[in-house]
């Protein structure tokens, strides 16, 4: 009986959380944005509209990450979510905390490398659009 229970559990799909999806789509191990992962995030948000606020929180956390590569991937994710996740998502991005994070990314702080310049430029581009 025990081996049967283990065998059936092997084939059950593990539920994937929105936080996991955002983390995978903005992983520092990615070389470039992965559209499949990004669209998984968009699809999750569209299928679970009550999770929009959580999705925005997870993206914001990735924008605050110390690795500029993660910041850049999070900005790319945000850009695509703004286009694909509807008006409710867009309205909830316009909250004070999220905009404060975006303003921080746009600020003329010390830019140590090209990736940080790209982060600033992408953040400015998104704020202006």
C-alpha positions in Angstrom: 0.0 0.0 0.0 2.8 2.4 0.9 4.5 2.0 -2.5 1.2 2.6 -4.3 0.7 5.8 -2.3 4.2 7.0 -3.2 3.7 6.1 -6.9 0.4 8.0 -7.1 1.9 11.1 -5.4 4.8 11.2 -7.9 2.3 12.0 -10.7 0.3 14.7 -9.0 1.0 18.2 -10.3 2.5 20.5 -7.7 0.6 23.7 -7.4 2.8 26.6 -8.5 2.4 29.9 -6.6 2.4 33.3 -8.2 5.5 34.2 -6.1 7.3 31.2 -7.6 6.4 32.2 -11.1 7.5 35.8 -10.6 10.8 34.5 -9.0 11.4 32.2 -11.9 10.7 34.8 -14.6 13.1 37.3 -12.9 15.8 34.8 -11.8 19.4 36.1 -11.9 20.2 32.8 -13.7 18.4 33.9 -16.8 20.4 35.3 -19.7 17.5 37.2 -21.1 13.7 37.4 -20.5 11.9 34.1 -21.0 8.6 34.9 -22.7 7.1 31.5 -21.6 7.8 32.3 -18.0 6.5 35.9 -18.3 3.3 34.7 -20.0 2.8 32.1 -17.2 2.8 35.1 -14.8 0.3 37.0 -17.0 -1.9 33.9 -17.3 -1.9 33.3 -13.6 -2.9 36.9 -12.9 -5.6 36.8 -15.5 -7.0 33.5 -14.2 -6.8 34.7 -10.5 -7.8 38.4 -10.5 -7.9 38.3 -6.7 -4.1 37.8 -6.8 -3.3 41.0 -8.7 -2.3 42.8 -5.5 0.0 39.9 -4.6 1.5 39.8 -8.1 2.3 43.5 -7.9 3.9 43.1 -4.5 6.1 40.2 -5.8 7.2 42.3 -8.8 7.9 45.3 -6.5 10.1 43.0 -4.3 12.1 42.0 -7.4 12.5 45.6 -8.4 14.1 46.2 -5.0 16.5 43.3 -5.4 20.2 44.2 -5.1 21.1 42.6 -8.4 20.4 45.0 -11.3 19.9 42.0 -13.7 16.9 41.0 -11.5 15.7 44.6 -11.6 15.9 44.6 -15.4 14.0 41.3 -15.7 11.3 42.6 -13.3 10.9 45.7 -15.3 10.4 43.6 -18.4 7.9 41.5 -16.6 6.1 44.6 -15.4 6.0 46.0 -19.0 4.4 42.8 -20.4 2.0 42.5 -17.4 0.8 46.1 -18.0 0.0 45.2 -21.6 -1.6 41.8 -20.9 -3.2 41.8 -17.5 -5.9 44.4 -17.9 -7.1 47.7 -16.5 -7.4 46.4 -12.9 -3.7 45.5 -12.9 -2.7 48.8 -14.4 -4.8 50.8 -11.8 -3.2 48.8 -8.9 0.3 49.5 -10.1 -0.4 53.2 -9.7 -0.3 53.0 -5.9 2.1 55.2 -3.8 4.4 52.4 -2.7 4.9 51.0 -6.2 5.5 54.4 -7.8 8.0 55.2 -5.0 10.0 52.1 -6.0 9.9 53.1 -9.7 11.0 56.7 -8.7 13.9 55.2 -6.9 15.0 53.2 -10.0 14.7 56.4 -12.1 16.8 58.5 -9.7 20.3 59.6 -10.8 22.0 57.5 -8.2 25.6 56.2 -8.5 25.6 54.0 -11.5 28.4 51.5 -11.2 27.9 49.5 -14.4 26.0 49.4 -17.7 23.3 47.1 -16.3 22.4 49.7 -13.7 22.2 52.3 -16.5 19.9 50.0 -18.4 17.7 49.5 -15.3 17.4 53.3 -14.9 16.6 53.8 -18.6 14.0 51.0 -18.7 12.3 52.4 -15.5 12.2 55.9 -17.0 10.8 54.4 -20.3 8.0 52.6 -18.3 7.1 55.6 -16.2 6.9 57.8 -19.3 4.6 55.3 -21.2 
